[in-house]
Amino acid sequence: MKVLVINSGSSSLKYQFIDIEKNEAVAKGICERIGMQGSKITYAPIGKDKIVKEAPIPNHTAGIRLVLDALEDKEFGVIKSLKEIDAVGHRVVHGGEKFASSVLITDEVIDVIESLTDLAPLHNPANLTGIRAFKELMPDVPMVGVFDTAFHQTMPKEAYLYALPYSAYTDLMIRRYGFHGTSHYYVSRRAAELLGKPIEQTKIVTCHLGNGSSIAAVDGGKSIDTSMGFTPLEGVPMGTRCGDIDPAIVTYLMEKLNLDVAGVTEYMNKKSGVFGISGISSDFRDLADAEHTDERAALALKVFAYKVKKYIGAYACAMGGLDAIVFTAGVGENDRRVRELVLEGLEFLNVEADFELNMTCPRGATVDLAKPSSKVRVFVIPTDEEMVIAKDTARIVKEMQNAK
């Protein structure tokens, strides 16, 4: 089975075409600046040169047409006919409490995703745009929705409830949802394989660290807590997001800086995080370059690592033990300095990190950074959310076909 994986944003559309039997992507790329001037498509067939083409992309439907044209291009394509696309898997950011697993997309599912727009106003409408565009262009091809929030639906009530009036939960759906679930799911299972233990017998803290970052406590293969909350703003500081703060700061800022709701939302989401502390950049590579000459750049890195370290300790406590720590995503996989700062001082958790290996291991490789004597393993595992989406899509479509 061959699955086209789609991650549709407000002005972009990322895609991967995956051969399930071969367990590999055969092409990938992105449509950028959809509905804007300077729009373009990048198409990268595996093993061949990447192609970048500027073209008008007025909407997502036009972008998808370009993707499909690229896939069956006579010179650079990887399929002879669109009939080779057996299914389409869509990343959907927010499934609320409605979806605890991936589902076949029907008209009813689309309506439910739309009803959750208030919970993810920047993401769910964009995801739906991609779904509707494919429904128009390829109405007979089955589609599956894979939700960022689904993996965290196993959290117990004491972990996901906020101490607000209970009606905030029952009437307004305010609770911890968590995000990056597909990534946490993938790397926790890969870690169990590396541990040589059944996933049901493991206690793992997964650290998805990038421009957006979240930590998860994965006990027996199930998420029991995670750092992101009602929105992706909660948790550790991120590129431009503030992470955990005293909620009274919000009204204080609104009063002192004369900010309205939109203004304070932008302040916390776009002007804060390591960018806000450093005043230099939201890119961790820039902070590492400036660390030895700029005090605030160094401070931003320390604040970030300190907060990640606190979550690791808290989650080890919540699970009653720890078998492994996993670093993944752009920063987690590639930023040696951040990993070093996070791992320093974790000996009390029986973590014995090999700091020399950490600074010399290949970027983006799967590596165990723990010394042989360490009781807790420290893995760097490249995430592969697209493969999870593709496999979930293939499984659900096969189940549907077998049921007929």
Order of alpha helices (4+ residues) and beta strands (2+ residues): beta-beta-beta-beta-beta-alpha-beta-beta-alpha-alpha-beta-alpha-alpha-alpha-beta-beta-beta-alpha-alpha-alpha-alpha-alpha-beta-alpha-alpha-alpha-beta-beta-alpha
